[in-house]
């Protein structure tokens, strides 16, 4: 529970600076950009849950590694729709947590060879 985590952090003299979110493999077709509205909604709710944890633990940052929001081959996806899905989802999360700095983490080892939000 969050109270147990808070207590443990306090006991060892640490603060929580950020919650870092990773999506499970069921979001292989994208998390916040997923073409399936049901899975995209699930990813948004998971992201918002991470935002709740950040608030409860006193963190100021929510860092999202959206490893699956990308592609490997040209013409593999509807880029415009994926972008719109990503922006709408990210906007919903940011609007729900205006007190948090929400950011996307870029890694050169993303699951897909191209992450369309951050040039990779």
C-alpha positions as CSV (number, residue, x, y, z in Angstrom):
1,X,0.0,0.0,0.0
2,X,1.1,3.6,-0.4
3,X,1.2,4.1,3.4
4,X,3.7,1.1,3.6
5,X,5.8,2.6,0.9
6,X,5.7,6.1,2.5
7,X,6.7,4.6,5.9
8,X,9.6,2.6,4.4
9,X,10.9,5.6,2.5
10,X,10.7,7.7,5.6
11,X,12.4,5.0,7.7
12,X,15.4,5.0,5.4
13,X,15.5,8.8,4.9
14,X,14.4,8.9,1.2
15,X,11.8,10.8,-0.8
16,X,10.1,9.7,-3.9
17,X,11.0,12.0,-6.7
18,X,9.2,10.3,-9.6
19,X,7.1,7.4,-10.6
20,X,8.4,5.7,-13.7
21,X,5.8,3.7,-15.7
22,X,6.4,0.7,-18.0
23,X,3.6,-0.9,-19.9
24,X,3.1,-4.7,-20.1
25,X,3.5,-6.6,-23.3
26,X,-0.2,-6.7,-23.9
27,X,0.2,-3.2,-25.2
28,X,2.5,-4.4,-28.1
29,X,0.4,-2.5,-30.6
30,X,0.8,0.7,-28.6
31,X,-0.2,1.9,-25.1
32,X,-1.4,5.5,-25.3
33,X,-1.4,5.3,-29.1
34,X,-3.1,1.9,-29.4
35,X,-5.6,1.6,-32.3
36,X,-7.9,-0.5,-30.1
37,X,-9.9,2.0,-28.0
38,X,-10.4,-0.5,-25.2
39,X,-6.7,-1.2,-24.8
40,X,-5.9,2.5,-25.2
41,X,-8.4,3.3,-22.4
42,X,-6.8,0.6,-20.2
43,X,-3.4,2.2,-20.8
44,X,-4.7,5.7,-20.0
45,X,-6.2,4.3,-16.7
46,X,-3.0,2.6,-15.9
47,X,-1.1,5.9,-16.5
48,X,-3.6,7.8,-14.3
49,X,-3.1,5.1,-11.6
50,X,0.6,5.8,-11.7
51,X,-0.2,9.5,-11.3
52,X,-2.2,8.7,-8.2
53,X,0.8,6.8,-6.8
54,X,3.0,9.8,-7.6
55,X,0.7,12.1,-5.7
56,X,0.4,9.8,-2.7
57,X,4.1,9.4,-2.5
58,X,4.8,13.1,-2.9
59,X,6.6,12.7,-6.2
60,X,6.6,15.7,-8.6
61,X,7.2,13.7,-11.8
62,X,5.5,10.9,-13.7
63,X,7.8,9.4,-16.3
64,X,6.2,7.3,-19.0
65,X,8.2,4.8,-21.1
66,X,5.8,4.1,-23.9
67,X,8.1,1.4,-25.4
68,X,5.4,0.0,-27.7
69,X,4.2,3.3,-29.3
70,X,6.1,3.0,-32.4
71,X,6.8,1.0,-35.5
72,X,9.4,-1.1,-37.3
73,X,8.6,-0.6,-40.9
74,X,7.4,2.2,-43.1
75,X,3.6,2.2,-43.7
76,X,3.2,-0.2,-40.8
77,X,0.7,2.0,-39.0
78,X,-1.6,5.0,-39.5
79,X,0.8,7.6,-38.2
80,X,-1.8,10.4,-38.1
81,X,-4.3,8.4,-36.0
82,X,-1.6,7.1,-33.7
83,X,-0.3,10.6,-33.1
84,X,-3.9,11.9,-32.4
85,X,-4.5,9.0,-30.0
86,X,-1.2,9.7,-28.2
87,X,-1.9,13.4,-27.9
88,X,-5.4,12.9,-26.7
89,X,-4.4,10.3,-24.1
90,X,-1.4,12.4,-22.9
91,X,-3.6,15.4,-22.7
92,X,-6.1,13.5,-20.5
93,X,-3.4,12.4,-18.2
94,X,-1.8,15.8,-17.9
95,X,-5.2,17.5,-17.3
96,X,-5.9,15.0,-14.5
97,X,-2.6,15.7,-12.8
98,X,-1.7,19.4,-13.5
99,X,0.5,19.3,-10.4
100,X,2.8,16.7,-11.9
101,X,5.4,17.0,-14.6
102,X,4.5,14.3,-17.0
103,X,7.2,13.3,-19.5
104,X,8.1,10.6,-22.0
105,X,11.3,8.7,-21.5
106,X,13.3,8.0,-24.6
107,X,15.5,4.9,-24.8
108,X,17.5,3.8,-27.8
109,X,16.5,0.3,-27.0
110,X,12.7,0.7,-27.4
111,X,10.8,-2.4,-28.3
112,X,10.1,-0.9,-31.7
113,X,12.9,0.4,-33.9
114,X,11.1,3.7,-34.4
115,X,9.3,5.7,-31.6
116,X,7.2,8.2,-33.5
117,X,6.8,10.7,-30.6
118,X,10.5,11.2,-30.0
119,X,12.8,10.6,-33.0
120,X,14.7,7.4,-32.4
